[in-house]
Amino acid sequence: LIAPVYAVYGNTDPVGDPNLHAELTIPLGGLEIHVSHGHELGSPTPAKLVAAYHHPVIIYGHTHQQRIERIGDQLVINPGAAGQRRFKLAPSVARLTIENGKAEAQIVALD
């Protein structure tokens, strides 16, 4: 085990898996990180996520489209998808760095 693993369920996951959550709030580096799949908002966008969640960092998925956007004091991250290529998008993850209470992120392509 390198680090703890936290997972939320998506729109194609089986309901009731005790290892998956609808959403998570993870305290990290003095910040609260909100993690959800995003489908709970229909078609998620950074603006919709910021309107729904007050956390300084919001991580979502659903669209599989890699995206990092800062809206005001909130950082919204979609790391893309690390698994099998879908929607002609290259597999990727995101690296989140928190230093002195400030969060930054970058997309890391998986070749």
RALIN-V855540 format. One record per backbone hydrogen bond with DSSP energy under -1.0 kcal/mol. CO is the residue of the C=O (numbers start at 1). NH is the residue of the N-H. E is the energy in kcal/mol with one decimal. If there is no record, write none. Layout:
BEGIN
CO|NH|E / CO|NH|E
END
This chain:
BEGIN
7|21|-1.4 / 10|13|-1.2 / 17|20|-1.7 / 21|9|-2.2 / 24|35|-2.6 / 26|33|-2.7 / 28|31|-2.0 / 31|28|-3.1 / 32|57|-1.3 / 33|26|-2.8 / 34|59|-3.2 / 35|24|-2.3 / 37|61|-1.8 / 38|41|-2.0 / 39|42|-2.0 / 45|49|-2.5 / 46|50|-2.6 / 47|51|-1.9 / 48|52|-1.5 / 49|53|-2.5 / 56|75|-3.0 / 57|34|-3.1 / 58|77|-3.1 / 59|36|-2.1 / 61|63|-3.0 / 67|78|-3.1 / 69|76|-3.2 / 71|74|-2.2 / 74|71|-2.6 / 75|58|-2.8 / 76|69|-2.6 / 77|60|-2.5 / 78|67|-2.6 / 81|92|-1.8 / 86|89|-2.2 / 91|110|-2.6 / 93|108|-3.1 / 95|106|-1.6 / 97|104|-2.6 / 99|102|-1.6 / 102|99|-2.5 / 104|97|-3.0 / 106|95|-2.9 / 108|93|-2.1
END
